[in-house]
């Protein structure tokens, strides 16, 4: 595993936001789900790039 904790935190944040996308999608809040999806994509991308 990596020694850079920022990468692990960003990956966890991205997975957490994916859970938010699923939750908001089930509630019918499409705008909130879209915002969470964009945030999740950026967080996972940042985590991969920091790796």
Beta strands, then each sheet from edge to edge (+ up, - down):
end
